[in-house]
Amino acid sequence: MEEIKWMHQVPLNDGRITPGGLPTYKLESSKLFDQVDFRGKSVLDIGAWDGYFSFTAEKRGAKRVVALDDPDFRWGGLDGFNFLHDHFKSSVEWRKGTVYNLPEEMFDVVLCYGVLYHLSDPLLAAINCFQKSNDLVVFEGVFTENEEPVMELLEPPFHNDPSNTFSTSTGYMKNLAGMNGFELVKHVQSARTRAAMMFKQTSKIACPYLPSCFPLPPGVSVP
């Protein structure tokens, strides 16, 4: 365990905690993760990294969990995820992919933590999340509390991370959710530029934009 390059601090069954840089298990409230009832649900965890949220959703009764990530786009590999998968004797499925190229099947709950603000096209990414969910979508990341539907280009290195690209407003996300048949049900602002938002599906609506608006059409799926 000590030789793995961890992102998440994860409590283990034997009382130890993995030596990651992010105290993930202490941040559930700020990500609205503790507000999700996972019992009997299918879950897609986008940008799963070491898999804290994937494995915890499984522990809390999710019937199926898919952890989606691509280690080629970040530091660290799959050692942490594989260690936890073995340690917890888990049935979580790992798939290589991105928010732009999602699994074909639908999910009850889609988690998208720490992803949108790293992307050049957060609009397509958010639409894909909404279009993959039958019930709930939860986002966490760099969001500003503003009812105007605006998106801000971040000057690098924002917070010393040159991959931080865009900040979207809460109004932007609410408008986009509405266009995809979802409404905001919970919102927590954990810092001036950091927030989590939970959206619930109210109706099934197709993406309102033409495929020609995007470098990849919304909903492109892996085989």
SEDOKE-449222 format. One record per residue (C-alpha): residue number from 1; residue in one letter; z, y, x. Coordinates in steps of 0.001 Angstrom, whole numbers, plus 500000, padded with zeros to 6 digits. Example, Ala and Ser with C-alpha at 12.3 -4.5 7.8 and 13.67 -1.06 7.14 Angstrom:
# residues 2
+-----+------+--------+--------+--------+
|  nr | rest |      w |      v |      u |
+-----+------+--------+--------+--------+
|   1 |    A | 507800 | 495500 | 512300 |
|   2 |    S | 507140 | 498940 | 513670 |
+-----+------+--------+--------+--------+
***
This chain:
# residues 223
+-----+------+--------+--------+--------+
|  nr | rest |      w |      v |      u |
+-----+------+--------+--------+--------+
|   1 |    M | 500000 | 500000 | 500000 |
|   2 |    E | 500865 | 502440 | 502813 |
|   3 |    E | 497408 | 502048 | 504355 |
|   4 |    I | 495551 | 503117 | 501199 |
|   5 |    K | 494380 | 506699 | 500766 |
|   6 |    W | 495865 | 507483 | 497345 |
|   7 |    M | 495265 | 510316 | 494915 |
|   8 |    H | 497739 | 509281 | 492168 |
|   9 |    Q | 501439 | 508643 | 492503 |
|  10 |    V | 501908 | 505545 | 490353 |
|  11 |    P | 505246 | 503847 | 489570 |
|  12 |    L | 505005 | 500135 | 490344 |
|  13 |    N | 506738 | 497205 | 488676 |
|  14 |    D | 509096 | 496797 | 491638 |
|  15 |    G | 510363 | 500398 | 491530 |
|  16 |    R | 508188 | 501772 | 494327 |
|  17 |    I | 505810 | 504701 | 493787 |
|  18 |    T | 502406 | 504864 | 495462 |
|  19 |    P | 502251 | 507659 | 498077 |
|  20 |    G | 499555 | 509799 | 496438 |
|  21 |    G | 499312 | 513554 | 496650 |
|  22 |    L | 499378 | 514084 | 492879 |
|  23 |    P | 502580 | 513206 | 490927 |
|  24 |    T | 500464 | 511954 | 488040 |
|  25 |    Y | 503252 | 510160 | 486208 |
|  26 |    K | 505108 | 513489 | 485864 |
|  27 |    L | 502077 | 515299 | 484417 |
|  28 |    E | 501456 | 513411 | 481174 |
|  29 |    S | 502617 | 516279 | 478927 |
|  30 |    S | 500428 | 518843 | 480672 |
|  31 |    K | 497442 | 516552 | 480076 |
|  32 |    L | 498403 | 515638 | 476479 |
|  33 |    F | 498256 | 512011 | 477581 |
|  34 |    D | 501671 | 511340 | 476049 |
|  35 |    Q | 500350 | 512580 | 472683 |
|  36 |    V | 497738 | 509813 | 472341 |
|  37 |    D | 498513 | 506667 | 470358 |
|  38 |    F | 496623 | 504020 | 472318 |
|  39 |    R | 497651 | 501026 | 470219 |
|  40 |    G | 494603 | 498948 | 469301 |
|  41 |    K | 492181 | 501562 | 470676 |
|  42 |    S | 489246 | 501303 | 473045 |
|  43 |    V | 489471 | 503855 | 475862 |
|  44 |    L | 487004 | 505375 | 478321 |
|  45 |    D | 488688 | 507066 | 481302 |
|  46 |    I | 486084 | 509280 | 483003 |
|  47 |    G | 486839 | 510102 | 486643 |
|  48 |    A | 489565 | 507450 | 486748 |
|  49 |    W | 490130 | 507525 | 490553 |
|  50 |    D | 493153 | 505247 | 491269 |
|  51 |    G | 493415 | 504495 | 487554 |
|  52 |    Y | 496856 | 505776 | 486531 |
|  53 |    F | 495683 | 506764 | 483054 |
|  54 |    S | 493596 | 503615 | 482624 |
|  55 |    F | 496427 | 501243 | 483473 |
|  56 |    T | 498997 | 503245 | 481510 |
|  57 |    A | 496780 | 503298 | 478405 |
|  58 |    E | 496539 | 499513 | 478697 |
|  59 |    K | 500329 | 499234 | 479004 |
|  60 |    R | 500690 | 501328 | 475857 |
|  61 |    G | 498638 | 498990 | 473745 |
|  62 |    A | 494964 | 499862 | 474233 |
|  63 |    K | 492863 | 496829 | 473348 |
|  64 |    R | 490173 | 497688 | 475907 |
|  65 |    V | 489974 | 500198 | 478748 |
|  66 |    V | 486983 | 501123 | 480888 |
|  67 |    A | 487715 | 503101 | 484056 |
|  68 |    L | 484601 | 505032 | 485092 |
|  69 |    D | 484143 | 506656 | 488477 |
|  70 |    D | 481846 | 506899 | 491478 |
|  71 |    P | 483653 | 506844 | 494845 |
|  72 |    D | 480482 | 508142 | 496502 |
|  73 |    F | 481218 | 511565 | 494990 |
|  74 |    R | 484806 | 511909 | 496249 |
|  75 |    W | 487083 | 511002 | 499142 |
|  76 |    G | 488828 | 507667 | 498970 |
|  77 |    G | 487416 | 504385 | 497776 |
|  78 |    L | 488468 | 501659 | 495364 |
|  79 |    D | 491390 | 500301 | 497387 |
|  80 |    G | 493973 | 502077 | 495226 |
|  81 |    F | 492421 | 500967 | 491959 |
|  82 |    N | 492037 | 497384 | 493167 |
|  83 |    F | 495634 | 497294 | 494416 |
|  84 |    L | 496945 | 498464 | 491032 |
|  85 |    H | 494619 | 496138 | 489127 |
|  86 |    D | 496082 | 493168 | 490984 |
|  87 |    H | 499651 | 494486 | 490875 |
|  88 |    F | 499639 | 495003 | 487098 |
|  89 |    K | 497545 | 491867 | 486458 |
|  90 |    S | 495339 | 494163 | 484455 |
|  91 |    S | 492292 | 493624 | 482262 |
|  92 |    V | 491016 | 497194 | 482775 |
|  93 |    E | 487268 | 497168 | 483495 |
|  94 |    W | 485996 | 499299 | 486378 |
|  95 |    R | 482465 | 500662 | 486195 |
|  96 |    K | 480561 | 502795 | 488631 |
|  97 |    G | 479123 | 505797 | 486833 |
|  98 |    T | 479460 | 509470 | 485997 |
|  99 |    V | 479925 | 511631 | 482925 |
| 100 |    Y | 476153 | 512151 | 483007 |
| 101 |    N | 475490 | 508416 | 482816 |
| 102 |    L | 477977 | 506730 | 480499 |
| 103 |    P | 478289 | 503155 | 479169 |
| 104 |    E | 476203 | 502317 | 476123 |
| 105 |    E | 479101 | 501417 | 473832 |
| 106 |    M | 481278 | 503804 | 471836 |
| 107 |    F | 485023 | 504312 | 472381 |
| 108 |    D | 487909 | 505400 | 470191 |
| 109 |    V | 489432 | 507597 | 472906 |
| 110 |    V | 487603 | 509400 | 475712 |
| 111 |    L | 489707 | 510893 | 478524 |
| 112 |    C | 488064 | 513468 | 480781 |
| 113 |    Y | 490700 | 514737 | 483199 |
| 114 |    G | 489878 | 516986 | 486138 |
| 115 |    V | 486126 | 516628 | 485796 |
| 116 |    L | 484277 | 519433 | 483980 |
| 117 |    Y | 485108 | 522252 | 486377 |
| 118 |    H | 483585 | 520334 | 489307 |
| 119 |    L | 480158 | 520089 | 487645 |
| 120 |    S | 477007 | 522194 | 487669 |
| 121 |    D | 476355 | 521294 | 484014 |
| 122 |    P | 479671 | 521145 | 482118 |
| 123 |    L | 477802 | 521692 | 478833 |
| 124 |    L | 475959 | 518358 | 479039 |
| 125 |    A | 479068 | 516619 | 480361 |
| 126 |    A | 481237 | 517787 | 477448 |
| 127 |    I | 478548 | 516878 | 474888 |
| 128 |    N | 478364 | 513375 | 476370 |
| 129 |    C | 482141 | 513000 | 475999 |
| 130 |    F | 482045 | 514032 | 472351 |
| 131 |    Q | 479074 | 511821 | 471579 |
| 132 |    K | 480807 | 508742 | 473084 |
| 133 |    S | 483954 | 509024 | 470948 |
| 134 |    N | 484716 | 507648 | 467492 |
| 135 |    D | 488037 | 509461 | 467242 |
| 136 |    L | 489625 | 511481 | 470082 |
| 137 |    V | 488460 | 513325 | 473194 |
| 138 |    V | 491005 | 514808 | 475601 |
| 139 |    F | 489971 | 517229 | 478347 |
| 140 |    E | 492111 | 518671 | 481135 |
| 141 |    G | 491039 | 521060 | 483809 |
| 142 |    V | 490296 | 524682 | 484629 |
| 143 |    F | 490198 | 526395 | 481221 |
| 144 |    T | 491033 | 530004 | 480413 |
| 145 |    E | 492782 | 530903 | 477166 |
| 146 |    N | 490154 | 533064 | 475510 |
| 147 |    E | 488697 | 532812 | 472005 |
| 148 |    E | 485366 | 534157 | 473230 |
| 149 |    P | 482993 | 531259 | 474050 |
| 150 |    V | 482429 | 532090 | 477718 |
| 151 |    M | 481898 | 530173 | 480953 |
| 152 |    E | 482745 | 531695 | 484328 |
| 153 |    L | 481122 | 530821 | 487624 |
| 154 |    L | 483908 | 530320 | 490178 |
| 155 |    E | 483453 | 531791 | 493618 |
| 156 |    P | 484068 | 529052 | 496210 |
| 157 |    P | 486403 | 527952 | 497507 |
| 158 |    F | 488369 | 528480 | 494273 |
| 159 |    H | 491912 | 527216 | 494969 |
| 160 |    N | 490647 | 526100 | 498393 |
| 161 |    D | 488275 | 523547 | 496860 |
| 162 |    P | 484526 | 524264 | 497184 |
| 163 |    S | 483796 | 521688 | 494443 |
| 164 |    N | 485437 | 523908 | 491799 |
| 165 |    T | 482366 | 525334 | 490098 |
| 166 |    F | 482917 | 526569 | 486520 |
| 167 |    S | 485760 | 527625 | 484254 |
| 168 |    T | 485163 | 527435 | 480514 |
| 169 |    S | 487213 | 529212 | 477858 |
| 170 |    T | 489130 | 527517 | 475076 |
| 171 |    G | 486788 | 529281 | 472647 |
| 172 |    Y | 483785 | 527763 | 474412 |
| 173 |    M | 485236 | 524272 | 474074 |
| 174 |    K | 486198 | 524782 | 470422 |
| 175 |    N | 482694 | 525989 | 469537 |
| 176 |    L | 481056 | 523128 | 471407 |
| 177 |    A | 483398 | 520622 | 469772 |
| 178 |    G | 482512 | 521949 | 466326 |
| 179 |    M | 478818 | 521525 | 467017 |
| 180 |    N | 479516 | 517860 | 467819 |
| 181 |    G | 481730 | 517118 | 464809 |
| 182 |    F | 485171 | 517601 | 466413 |
| 183 |    E | 488044 | 520024 | 465919 |
| 184 |    L | 490883 | 521086 | 468201 |
| 185 |    V | 494174 | 519424 | 467227 |
| 186 |    K | 496358 | 520058 | 470314 |
| 187 |    H | 496224 | 522547 | 473164 |
| 188 |    V | 498619 | 523130 | 476052 |
| 189 |    Q | 498160 | 525793 | 478729 |
| 190 |    S | 499985 | 524499 | 481820 |
| 191 |    A | 498998 | 527413 | 484067 |
| 192 |    R | 496994 | 530634 | 483833 |
| 193 |    T | 493749 | 528787 | 484556 |
| 194 |    R | 494719 | 525202 | 483706 |
| 195 |    A | 494922 | 523582 | 480279 |
| 196 |    A | 494471 | 520427 | 478245 |
| 197 |    M | 492766 | 520173 | 474862 |
| 198 |    M | 492662 | 517303 | 472391 |
| 199 |    F | 489845 | 517121 | 469858 |
| 200 |    K | 489586 | 514836 | 466844 |
| 201 |    Q | 486372 | 513779 | 465157 |
| 202 |    T | 485858 | 515170 | 461657 |
| 203 |    S | 482227 | 514126 | 461154 |
| 204 |    K | 479447 | 512379 | 463047 |
| 205 |    I | 476918 | 514976 | 464211 |
| 206 |    A | 474074 | 514500 | 466665 |
| 207 |    C | 473812 | 516795 | 469670 |
| 208 |    P | 472411 | 520120 | 468374 |
| 209 |    Y | 470344 | 520875 | 471482 |
| 210 |    L | 466922 | 519485 | 472301 |
| 211 |    P | 466688 | 516991 | 475189 |
| 212 |    S | 464387 | 519461 | 476940 |
| 213 |    C | 467404 | 521777 | 477416 |
| 214 |    F | 468916 | 519414 | 480003 |
| 215 |    P | 467971 | 517801 | 483321 |
| 216 |    L | 468984 | 514523 | 481623 |
| 217 |    P | 468949 | 514134 | 477840 |
| 218 |    P | 472443 | 513917 | 476299 |
| 219 |    G | 473677 | 510371 | 475854 |
| 220 |    V | 471641 | 508716 | 478632 |
| 221 |    S | 473440 | 505439 | 479257 |
| 222 |    V | 473656 | 502850 | 481980 |
| 223 |    P | 472188 | 499405 | 481149 |
+-----+------+--------+--------+--------+
***
